[in-house]
């Protein structure tokens, strides 16, 4: 079946890919991965997942804390960022603004489509506006990064 699939798909460029390719594709689309971008320390509103969190659809586990967070206002937000340099971020790298750590990279890679490093991480709400300048510390160097809207890849219209 493996060989037949690739034989039938060769005119279309079908080939095997691995988890690295899948991870790059999901990051380019801004999709969260549990254990990286979302976990027990985050909630869907700060992760930009409010569109799938229906607070007005009745009771569910965790509804009350989410209502409270929405009422009090977000303190941090998951943002996308890009580099101009060829460097690329990895999970756990510090995100800085004004020389101070303001967040941590949750996911990052080099995007072959965009030909630059891309990543996501949580930053304080005032630093979440697209165009905001940040730095990501990679091997003790502050690499300039710019907050961008996610998804990084826009769907064709």
N, C-alpha and C positions, 0 to 999 in steps of 0.2 A: 504494500500500500504506500509506504514511504517513497519508494522509487517511482511508482506510478503517479503519485501526486506531483512530484517535481518534474517528471517528464511532461505531464499535461500542462503544467504551469510555466514551463521554461520560456515560452513566448511572451509571458506577462512579467517576467523577472521574479517569479516565485522562488524563494530560497529559505533555508532554515535560519532562524534567529534565536537568540537566547534571552535570558532574563534581563541582561543589560540593555538590550534594544527595547524590550517592553517597558523597562523603567524609564528610559529616555523618552519614549512616546507618552507615557502617562504624565511625566513631569512637563513636557512641552504643552500638554493640554491642561495643566494645572490641577490634575486629579490628586487628591490626598491619598496617602498610603498609611494604613494603621501601623503604629509603631515608629513612624517617622514624623508625619505631618499632623496626625491626630493620635491621641492616646488618652489615658485616664486623667491627664492633667489639662486637657483642652476641652472646649465645648464647641458645638457646631456653629454657633453664631460668630465666634472669633476666627473660626476656620473658613468663613465665607460659605458655610453650608446652610444658611438660614432658609434658602429656597427649598430645602427638603425637610425642614424642621417645622412642622405645622403645629404651632402653639395654640391655635384656635380649634383644633380637631378633637378636643376632649383630653381626658387624663392619660398620662403615660409616665413611666419611670423616668425621673429626671426633669419633668416639666416645670416644677416649682423653681428649682435653681436656675433654669434657663429664663423663666419669666423675670426672676429677680435680676439676673445679669442684664437682660434687655432693658429693664426699668432703670437700673443704675448706670447703664452705658458701658460700652466696651472699653477696656483698658489697653488691650493689645489686639493685633490683627495679623493674620497670616498674609504675607505679601510675597510677590514675585520680584526678583531682581535679576539684572543682567550685568555682565562685565564687557568692557571694550577690549581688555587684554585677553590673551589666549588662556589665562588661568581659569580653573573651574573649582567651585566649592564642593565640599563634602559635608555630610551630616556631622554636626557637633562643632563646626568651625564658628568662632565668635563673629557676631555682627556688631560693628561699632558705628557710633555717630559722635562727633566732637571728641574723639579719643577715648570715649567710655563705651564699655560693652552694653548694648541695648537689647541684644537678642542672640539667638543661636540658629545656625543653618539647620533646617529639618531635612531638606533634600537638595541635592545639587548634582550637576553633571555638565559635560560639554555637549551642546546641541549641534549636531552636524548640519541640521537644517538651517539654523540661525547663524551658524559659524561663530559661536561665542559661548562662554560659560553662562549658565542659568541656574537659579536656585530659588528656594522658598524658605521662609523663616518667620517667626513671630517678632514683631517690633511694637513699641508703644504706639498707640493710635495716632498721635501727632506726626509720627514718622512714616505713616502708611500711604501717604499721597503719592501717586505716580509722579516721577520726576525728582523725588527726594534723593539726595546724595547720601550714601552710606559707604562703609568700608567692610570688607570681610578679611579676617586675618588668616592668611595662608602661609604656612612655614615662616612665621614671625614677620611677615610683610603685610602691610595694609593695602589691599587691592581695592581700588574704587569700584563701587557698584551703584546702580541706579534702580530705584523702585519702579516697577512697571505693572500694568494691569495684567492679570491672568485670566484666561489662558495665554500662554506665550504664543501659541499658534492659533490663529483665527480660522474659524471654519469658512470655507468658500461660500459666497452668497449665491 
